[in-house]
């Protein structure tokens, strides 16, 4: 009898956990489902109702967005900025993370703590930093430096902001790599640049994938600085279409869905490398 009671309790617990899991999945997917439905409705509305659905569904907004020259230009510009951001991040963050991982020098722990603090800074300090950055860029542009509208400058700004967090990230991964790799290359007469970029870098594919993914996401989704310096990225374009007095919610929803597709695809492709990097310490701060 007691055994039957335990079996019944196990069944009840399994049913409860299954229902709870379904509720959590629905809670996570609900915003996405809502935006997709809004993008398909014929009318420009945020309110989903039976009457609105009866008016019909259409994919014209997606077709219109894909054929929109401003959207296409924004996607192209975002890809250029994201690619430059990835290149700059790898070239700057890899040597910095290697130095913190392999060398001992005065102030190393202090700099690492400062990096950690800077990577978590936000709120009022972040707003003040944005204002100061904007004033600096305007001053530089006024003396003849091509700053405003320059995608290379935008990629460099993104890289500067990514250095603290991603240096911590990759430094922890380099800690897990055997020092024999460095020592063998050094004995063979390799320079430090060769060791970092031709020995350590190829052996750190998961960590580099994480850098590339985070860099792409940062460049693809940021719109405040891009709007400040007038670089027409796709995120800045979508923001501008939602900042006017009249917002066409259906068109906006279609743009946001198309905007999110590249990031989702990259996450799916890079899952194996992300998991490997996390196992070896790239996700341990």
PyMOL commands that set and color helices and strands:
alter all, ss='L'
color gray80, all
select helices_A, chain A and resi 2-40+50-54+60-66+69-102+108-119+123-142+151-175+180-187+192-200+202-221+224-228+234-241+249-279
alter helices_A, ss='H'
color red, helices_A
deselect
rebuild
show_as cartoon
